[in-house]
Amino acid sequence: EAVLSAWMPSTWVQEAIRQQSRQHLTAPGVLAHTKPGDPISEQLAALQCDAGRRPLPTAQSVSMDTLGLQSLVSDGCFNAALELSSLYLSSQGQGLGQCGLPSQHTPHTLQMWCARITLLVHTQRFKDAEMELEAFGELDKPDLYYQFNPQDHPDMTGSMVPFSLRLLHAQLPSYLGRHHLSLDRLCLMEHICDQILMGIKMFRLPWQQELLSQAEQKCKCERDVTCAMCVCVFVQMQRVCGLRDWQE
């Protein structure tokens, strides 16, 4: 996303990037085991239904990339999609049992992490999603920026982290009942988006059309953040009202 090119690291991360410090890197790894099988087929088979024998793609029958992942998700094979994400990340040194080991991020690995965390949340494995995201901290570590490896990403700056992963990282605590933490993270995202828009307005003369396009993307990102904040507040209000009714 073009708006991420303007996503600047915090002060200490900028200094770590300048010194090429190898401390405080992410070193993530798959922690959640994939549940085998296709639950829909198993349920149909238990009912002695012919549809239970439906041929479905597996992690081994599709390409080990985002296209293969999309194929599995479109067929509703979420466990297989999680298995595929685990296999892909293992090939990049970030798989099961590799947490804490040195590895290098690319936009592709971070896109796969985004898809994996989304799948864990979709299958309501919130605690697993939180554990796997812990290695990323607040998504503001040196190796999450292009400029940390300039030899691999010449003339590129900004964050490699997909905006959707940032949004998911901010929303995840609310699924576990920690709504205030979600609101804090969402408010910080909104503040950063505001700063990016101000920067685009101030320095848009040389590449006006491109920056206007970035501004439009930023506005969409900000709307997503605002929508997530409203949902978080609404759920918290529901919980408070429910507790009040129970006490009465």
C-alpha positions in Angstrom: 0.0 0.0 0.0 1.4 3.4 -1.0 0.4 5.0 2.3 2.9 2.7 4.1 5.8 4.4 2.4 5.1 7.4 4.6 4.8 5.2 7.8 7.9 6.4 9.8 9.6 4.4 12.5 9.8 5.7 16.1 12.9 7.6 17.2 14.7 4.6 18.8 13.9 2.4 15.7 15.3 5.1 13.4 18.5 5.0 15.4 18.7 1.2 15.4 18.2 1.3 11.6 21.0 3.9 11.2 23.4 1.7 13.3 22.1 -1.5 11.7 21.7 -2.9 15.2 20.7 -6.5 15.3 19.0 -6.1 18.7 15.3 -5.9 19.3 14.4 -7.7 16.0 11.2 -9.6 15.7 12.2 -13.3 15.1 8.6 -14.6 14.8 7.6 -18.2 14.4 4.5 -20.3 14.1 3.2 -21.5 17.5 -0.3 -22.8 16.9 -0.6 -26.3 15.6 -2.9 -26.8 12.6 -5.9 -28.9 13.2 -5.9 -31.7 10.6 -8.9 -32.6 8.4 -11.9 -30.9 6.9 -14.6 -30.5 9.6 -17.4 -30.0 7.0 -16.5 -33.2 5.2 -16.1 -35.1 8.5 -19.6 -33.9 9.7 -21.2 -34.9 6.4 -19.5 -38.3 6.5 -20.8 -38.8 10.0 -24.3 -38.2 8.6 -23.5 -40.8 5.8 -23.9 -38.1 3.2 -22.3 -38.5 -0.2 -21.2 -34.9 -0.1 -18.9 -35.9 2.7 -16.7 -37.5 0.0 -16.3 -34.2 -1.8 -12.8 -33.8 -3.2 -11.3 -30.7 -1.7 -7.9 -29.0 -2.2 -5.3 -29.5 0.5 -2.1 -27.5 1.4 -0.2 -30.0 -0.7 -2.4 -29.8 -3.8 -2.1 -26.1 -4.4 0.9 -23.7 -5.0 2.7 -22.6 -1.9 2.0 -18.9 -2.3 -0.8 -16.3 -2.0 -2.7 -17.8 -5.0 -2.8 -21.2 -3.4 -3.9 -19.6 -0.1 -6.7 -17.8 -1.9 -7.8 -21.0 -3.5 -8.1 -22.8 -0.2 -9.9 -19.9 1.5 -12.4 -19.6 -1.4 -13.3 -23.3 -0.9 -13.7 -22.8 2.8 -10.7 -25.0 3.7 -9.5 -22.8 6.5 -7.5 -25.5 8.3 -5.7 -26.3 5.0 -5.0 -22.6 4.5 -3.5 -22.4 8.0 -1.3 -25.4 7.2 -0.2 -23.8 3.9 0.7 -20.6 5.8 2.7 -22.7 8.2 4.6 -24.5 5.4 5.4 -21.3 3.6 6.6 -19.5 6.8 8.7 -22.6 7.6 10.5 -22.3 4.2 11.3 -18.7 5.3 12.7 -19.7 8.7 9.6 -18.5 10.5 7.7 -21.8 10.9 6.8 -24.2 13.8 9.6 -24.4 16.3 11.5 -21.5 14.7 10.3 -18.7 17.0 13.3 -16.7 18.3 15.6 -17.8 15.5 17.1 -15.1 13.1 15.2 -14.6 9.9 14.6 -11.9 7.4 11.2 -10.3 6.6 10.0 -9.5 3.1 6.7 -8.0 2.0 5.6 -11.5 1.0 6.3 -13.1 4.4 4.5 -10.3 6.2 1.5 -10.7 3.8 1.5 -14.4 4.7 1.6 -13.5 8.4 -1.4 -11.1 7.8 -3.3 -13.9 6.2 -2.4 -16.4 8.9 -3.5 -14.1 11.8 -6.7 -13.3 9.9 -7.4 -17.0 9.6 -6.8 -17.6 13.3 -9.2 -14.8 14.2 -11.8 -16.1 11.6 -11.7 -19.5 13.2 -11.9 -17.9 16.7 -8.5 -18.9 17.8 -7.9 -15.5 19.3 -5.3 -16.6 21.9 -3.2 -18.4 19.3 -3.3 -15.2 17.1 -2.2 -13.1 20.1 0.7 -15.5 20.9 2.0 -15.5 17.4 1.7 -11.7 17.2 3.7 -11.2 20.4 7.0 -11.5 18.5 6.1 -8.4 16.4 5.6 -6.2 19.5 3.8 -3.0 18.5 4.8 -3.6 14.8 7.5 -1.0 15.2 10.8 -2.8 15.1 13.8 -2.2 12.8 13.5 -5.2 10.6 9.9 -4.3 9.7 11.1 -1.3 7.6 12.5 -1.4 4.1 15.5 0.8 5.0 16.8 -1.8 7.4 17.9 -3.9 4.4 18.7 -1.3 1.8 20.7 -3.8 -0.3 17.5 -5.8 -0.8 15.1 -2.8 -1.1 17.0 0.0 -2.8 15.3 3.4 -3.0 12.4 2.1 -0.8 11.4 3.4 2.6 8.6 2.9 5.0 6.9 0.0 6.6 6.6 -3.5 5.1 3.7 -4.3 7.5 0.4 -4.5 5.7 -2.1 -1.9 7.0 -4.7 -4.7 7.5 -2.2 -6.4 9.9 -1.8 -3.2 11.9 -5.6 -2.9 12.1 -5.9 -6.6 13.1 -3.2 -6.1 15.8 -5.1 -3.2 17.2 -8.5 -5.0 17.2 -7.3 -8.3 18.6 -7.3 -7.4 22.3 -11.0 -6.6 22.1 -11.7 -10.2 21.1 -10.1 -11.2 24.4 -12.1 -8.6 26.5 -9.3 -6.0 26.6 -11.3 -3.2 24.9 -9.3 -0.3 26.4 -6.0 -1.7 24.9 -7.7 -1.9 21.5 -8.9 1.7 21.7 -5.4 2.9 22.7 -3.9 1.2 19.7 -6.6 2.4 17.3 -6.3 6.0 18.6 -2.5 5.8 18.0 -3.1 4.5 14.4 -5.6 7.4 13.8 -3.0 9.9 15.0 -0.3 8.4 12.7 -2.7 8.5 9.8 -3.4 12.2 10.5 0.3 12.9 10.5 0.8 11.1 7.2 -2.0 13.2 5.6 -0.5 16.4 6.9 2.8 15.4 5.3 1.2 14.6 2.0 -0.5 18.0 1.9 2.8 19.8 2.8 5.0 18.0 0.2 2.8 17.2 -2.7 4.1 19.6 -5.4 6.7 17.5 -7.2 4.5 14.4 -7.5 1.1 15.9 -7.0 -1.0 13.2 -8.7 0.8 10.3 -6.9 0.5 12.0 -3.5 -3.2 12.7 -4.1 -3.7 9.0 -4.7 -1.8 8.3 -1.5 -4.1 10.8 0.3 -7.2 8.9 -1.0 -5.7 5.6 0.3 -5.0 7.2 3.6 -8.5 8.5 4.0 -9.8 4.9 3.3 -7.3 3.6 6.0 -8.6 6.2 8.4 -12.2 5.2 7.8 -11.3 1.6 8.6 -9.6 2.7 11.9 -12.7 4.8 12.8 -15.0 2.0 12.0 -13.0 -0.4 14.2 -13.0 2.1 17.0 -16.8 2.4 16.8 -17.2 -1.4 16.9 -14.9 -1.6 19.9 -16.8 1.1 21.8 -20.2 -0.5 20.9 -19.1 -4.0 22.2 -17.7 -2.4 25.4 -21.0 -0.5 25.9 -23.0 -3.8 25.4 -20.8 -5.5 28.0 -21.3 -2.6 30.5 -25.0 -2.5 30.0 -25.3 -6.3 30.3 -23.4 -6.2 33.6 -25.6 -3.4 34.9 -28.8 -5.3 34.0 -27.4 -8.4 35.7 -26.6 -6.4 38.9 -30.1 -5.0 39.0 
